[in-house]
Every structure is written in structure tokens, then in C-alpha cells.
Amino acid sequence: MDWREFTKCLDLDDLAVTVNNDIDLLSEQLEAHLGRALDAVAPLKGFKVKATGSLWSNSLNLKRRILKNLYRKRSLHKRILEKYKELKKDYSNEIQKAKRGAWRDFCSKAESASDISKLVQILENPPSRTMSLLNNGRILTPDMSVELLLKTHFPEGRLEDGDAILDYDLVELTGMEKTGVHQYITTQKIEAVFASFGDYKSPGPDELPPIAMKNLNTRGRELVCRLYKLSICTGHVPRLWRVMKVVFLPKAGKADYAVAKAYRPITLSNFILKGLERIIHWYILENIITRPLARQHAYTKGRSCDTALSCFVDEIERTIYNGQFLLAVSLDCSGASNLRLQPRVCKQRISRWILYDGTIISSGGG
């Protein structure tokens, strides 16, 4: 695909003038322009799965053609029917041998960690089937099961029909320069943040992969920069950016998969929203948390679950080595991320923490 042609197809010169500072309208128009440019350069095409695989051979193909021919003539003579049955048995045996050989070759080629991981998933994962949950002893339909999963994992969410009433004020860019994040967001940061994503990561509902965002022209980056600043200063996330794909995956080792908590949600959001999240993350690390917190392992560069486990095990081993006693308490916060405070309650605190001069200020009893 020629991404230079995609960049040429973007016609965004009069977009910002037309929509002024309406965040939702600007985001909708920008997504529409990007989608049309992508469709013009790389239109969607149907994908056909080939029936033949590595196990197929010329010998099997020949026997299949002979079998079809004998099947049509089997009623003409008894000998033809007997020959058809005999050849069908040989054909089935050869198919089984070919499958075993192809599986042996597939396993022998698994050398990297990624190949071995795929092999383990094939062996351990059960075949996919329609999900049906239980609620108070009643079997739910697939649609009702999905609704129960959404209510369980996203208790603050609500289903909306039509356009929701927006509760934010349209603002002008004048006077916004007092906020630290506003000064931090530039077209150079826009270019850098999209460059930090993998080219062909799975996109969100807008179907725009990171490679498309990387090939925005100068005007496109300016519009994204304007959208980010408007979103920060109004505290409003555009409606289109809040639409996400959610896939529920079964948790490993659960005894009962008929309950909603046996599944974990995987969310695919639009990369234009991920870009804003990552820029704010960079701002916090560069201006507020300049040094990693002593016991913070999540969302910290160079740290992960492995470092958290290593520190925990180190404490245990040190205590045992010194002949002391250790008391460990495990706290499992059910729904820690989705049962947080309401956004309206947190909004003022977050804005005071981040948006004013880059200083952390305690907010009303917080």
C-alpha cells in the first residue's frame, strides 16, 4: 500500500474553520475524512479461505476426483460400488496419515517463544462455542449473557439510544495557555506519540490502524492537536472516542464458566484516544512524577509484574535468612478499576492535580 498517496488524499484545509470548536463535530468530520482517504487508497476486499493446506497433495487430489466420478456411477454396476467403497477407505486412511504428517511438521517448526505459545494455546484451549451464562439458576440467551457481562464488568456504564445530551461548554483557545498540559501538547508530540505504536495493531471501531495516524499530513496533526487541547480544557472526551470494542475472554483455571466474573474484558479503543492518554502519561512522568515511586510497579517504565513479584519474594527470603517472622496480608479488591469513584467526583481533583502549573494540590478533603 502506498501511504504517500493516502497523505495526498487527505483534504483537511477548511475542516477546522467549518466546525469551529465543537469537539464532537470536529472529531466526527476528521474521522470521516480519514476513513474516506483510507478507502480510496486501500478499499476493503473479500477474503477467501483456501480449502487446500499443507497436508494436501496431488495424490489426494487425484483420488478425490476418482471418488467423485465413481460416486456418480455407483448405481450402474455392483463392481463399481465395491471399487468406490474400497477407494473411499484408502482415501480416508491417506487423509489421516497426511494430517498426522502435517501436524508433526507444524510442531517441529515451532522454535520461537511466539510459535510455542501459539502451539500451547491450540492444545489447551477448548473449541469455541456460543456463550450462555446462568443468572439465579436461569439459563440466559447469548444476548442476555452479553448484557450481564457488561453490567458486571462495567457497572457505571449505561446503554444510550440516540444522541446524549452533552454537558460541556465550547471554549476558545485564548487563555488556555496557563495549563501545563496545553503547552506540552504540540504537533511534534502528536507525531511522536503515533510513532510509538506498532504499525498494524488492532484498531478500534474507527478501523484506523496506527500506520494511518502516522501518515497524517501537517494539517491533520494540527487538527488532532486542537482536539486534544479542547478535550483537556473542557474535560470532555468526544463521543466517537468513547465507542469501543469489547471482547470477553475466559479466565484460566476457573471451575465454573457460567458466571460473568469468570471472564475478563479486553477493550479495543481508537488510537486517536490512546494517543491522548499516552501524551498525558508522558506529561505526568516528565513533570510530576520525575522519579519512579518506590513501590509503584504498574505504569512505570522498566517495571512490571515480574519486578513486583521479585520485590515480594526478596522480602520473604530476607526474613527467612535473618531468622525472623513475616506476616503477609493479601487484599483482593473486587472490581478495583470499574468500581471507582464517579467521574464527576474525580474530575475536579484530577484537573487540579494535572492541569494547573503542573503542581499537585490537595482537593477538598482529598
N, C-alpha and C positions, 0 to 999 in steps of 0.2 A: 504494500500500500504506500502511495506517495503522500506523506504527511505535509509536504510543502504545498501540494495542491489543496489540502484541507485548510491550511492557513490562508491561502489566497481566496477561498470560497467564503471566508468569514466577512460579512458586511455589517459592521457594528458602529459605524461612524455616527449615525444620528440616533442611536438607541437611547443613550443617557438623556439627551435633550427631550425625547418624546415622553419618557416615563417620569422625569424629574427625580424625586427622592422616595417614591413609592417602592419599598423594598420588595414586596411580593410581586408587583408588576414587573419590576426590573429583573428579578430572578427568573420569572416565567419567560420573559422575552429573551433573555440571554440563553436559557436552556433550549428554547425553540430554535434560535439561530444556530447554536452548536449542533443540535440534532439534525437540522437541515443540511448543514455543511458536511456532517459525517455521512449522512445518507447519500449525498451527491457523490462523494468520493468512494465510499465503500457500502453500496446498497446490500441489504440483507438478502441472502440466498438460502434456498432449502438445502438441507444436508441429508444425504443418503448414506445409510449404513451398509457397507459392503457385506454380502452374505458369505463370501469366502474369507477364510482366515489362514493362519499359518499351518493348520492341520490339513488343509485341502490340497489335493494332488491331482495330477492328470489321470491317474488310475481310478481314483474315486469318482472323478467327473465322468469318465467313460462308463463305469459300472452303473452310475445313476441314469445315464441316458439309455443304456440297455434295459435297465429295470422298468423305466417308463414305457419303453416300447413293448416289452413282454407283458406289462400290466394291461395294456390296451388289447392284446391278443390272447390273454389267458383263457378266455371262454371258447376259443376256436378249437383247441385240442388239449387232451389231458397231459400230453408230454410238455406242452408249452407251460401249463400251470405248474408242473413239477419243477421244470427248469427255473421258473420265476421264483418259487419258494426257496430253491437251493441257492440261487444267486442272491436273493434277499438276505439269507442267513450269512453268506460270505461278506456281503456288503456291510451288514451290521457289525460283524466282527472286526472288519478292517477299520470302520469308523472308530470303534473303541480303542484299537491299537494306535490310531492316529491321534486321538485325544490324549492318551497317556504319553505318547512321544512329545506332543506339543506342550503339555504341562511340564514334562521333565526339562525340556529346553527352556521354557519360561523361568522355571525355578533356578536353573543353572546360570542364567544371565543376570540374576539379582545380585549385584555386587555392592552398590552404594547403599547408604543408610536409607535413602528415599525409596529405592526399589524394594528393600527388605521390609520397610514399613508398609508399603502397598501390599506386599505378599501376606504379611500378618493380618492386615485388615480383611483381605479376601478370605483367609482361613477362619478368622474369629467372628466376623460379622454375620449375623443371620440374614437370609434373603429379605429384601424389603417387602413390606406388606402394609395394607391400609390400617392406620392407627385408629383404635377405638378405646376410649378411656371409660372408667367407672366413676360414677358420682352418686354417693349414697346407695350403693348397691344396684344402680341402674346403668345399663349399657348405653353409652352415648353414640350418636351418629358421628361420622367424621367431622361435619360442620360444627356440631355441638362440642366435640372434643377440642377442636381448634379454639373455639370461644373460651372454653375452660382453661386452656393453656395460656391464652392471652390474659385472662383475668388473674391467673395465679402468678405469672411472671411479670406482668405489667399492671399492678393493681390501681395505679393512678391514671392509667390510660382510659380513654372513652372513645366509643365509636361515633363518628361525625357524619352526618348526611348533609351534603351541600356545603356552602361556604360558611365558615365560622366567623363570628364577629371578632374583629381584630381590636386589641386594646393597647395600641401603641401610637405615639404621636410622630407625624412626619417632621423631621428636623432638617435644618440647614447645616452645612459643614462648618460654617463660621462659628467660632467659639469652641469647637470640639478639640482644638489643639492642646487644651490643658490636660487631656487624658494621656497617660503614658502609652497605652496600647495603640491609640490613634497614631502617635508619632512613630511607633515601632512598625506598623503595617505599611509597607511600601511595595511598589511593583517588583522590586528586586527580591523581597521576601516572598511574594507570590510565586515568582519563578523558581525560587529555591525550594519552597515547600512542595510544589508539584513534582519537582525533580527528585525529591526524597522518596516518592512512591515507586513501586515496581510498575513497569510499563503496562502490563496486561493483567493486573489484579482484577478480581471480580468486581464489576461496577455495581452501583446501587440501582434504584428504579429508573434513573435517567438514562441508563445504558451508556454512559460516557466513561470509557476507561481512562486511567491516568495518562496514557500516551496522548490522548486528545487534549487534555488540560495542559500538558507540557508544550503543545504546539500552538497555544494561543498566540495571536499577534499582540502587538503593543497595546492596541485599543482594548482587546479582550482582557489583558491583565489589569488595565486601568479600571475597567468596569467591575472586575472581581474585587479589586482593592476598594472601590467605592462601596460595594455591597458589604464587605467585611466591616468597614468603618461605620456604616449605617447600622448594621446589626449590633455592633458593640455599643454604640452610643444610645440606641433606642432600647436595648435589651430585648429585641425581638428577633427570633430566628424565622426566616422566610418559610412560608407554608410548604413549598415544594421540598425544601431541605429536610422537613420533618417526616416525610414519607420514606419508609424504609422496608426492606425485605427482611423477613424473619424466618429462619429455619430452625426447627426444634430437633435436636439430636439426643438420642437416648444416652444416659449416663452409664458408664461401665460398672458392672458388678451389682446392679440393683436387683433385688429379689422379685419385685413386682413392677411391671411396666404399664400397669393400668391406671397409675396415678400421675397427676400432672407434674409433681416435683421430681419424677424420675427422668425428666427431660430438661435439657438446658438450651436456652435460645442463642442462636448465632445471628447477629444483625449485620446486614449489608446496607450501609448508608452511602449517599452520594459523595464523591471525592471532593467536591467543592466545599461540603460541610467539614469533611475530615481535614481539609487544608486549613480552615479557620481554627479548628480545635488544636492542630499541631502548632500553628503560629502562636496561639495563646500559651501553649505548653512551653514553647521556646522562650517566650517573654518571661514567664514565671521563673524558669531555670536561670535566665541570664540576669534578671533584675531583682527578684525577690528571694528565691532560694539559690543563692550563689554557690553554696557548698551543700553536698548531699547530707540529708538528715541522718543522724547516727543509726537509727533503727528503721529507716524507711527503705524498703526494697522494691515496692511497686512504683511504676512510672519514674524510675531513676536509671539514668544511663549507667551501664556497667553492672547493674544489679538485677536479680531475677528471683524466681522461686528457689533456684539452686543456692544462691548466696544466703537466702533466708534460712533454708534447711541447714546449711553449713554452719551458720552462726548458732543456731539452736543446738545442733549436735555438739558443737565445740563447748558450749556451756555445760552440757551433761558430762562430756568426757573430762573437762577440767575439774568438775566437782568430784567425780569418781576418783580421779588421780590424786586429789588432795585429801581423800578420805572423808569428805563431807556429805551432807544430805542435800537433796534438791527437791523442791516442791514445784511441780509444773501444773498449771491450770490451763485448760483448753476452752476457749469461748467460741461457740459456733453461732454467729449472728444470722439467723434465718432471714433471707431476703434483705441482706445488708445494703445492697445497691438500689433495689427497687422500692424499699420501704423507707426511703429517706424523707426529709422534711419537704413540704410542698414547695415548688419552685418560687411561688410568690413570697414565701417566708425567707428563702435563702437569697433571693435576688438582691436585696439591699446590702446584705453582708458581703456577697461576692463582689458587687460593684465597689464597695468601699475598700475591700482588700486589694483589688487589682487596678481599678480604673483611675484612682486619684493619686497622682505623683509617684506611683509605684511603691507606696508605703503600706504596711499592714496596720490597720486601725481597728481596734475592737469596736464592735457594733452593739448597741443597746443590750447589755446583759450577756453578750456572746463571748 
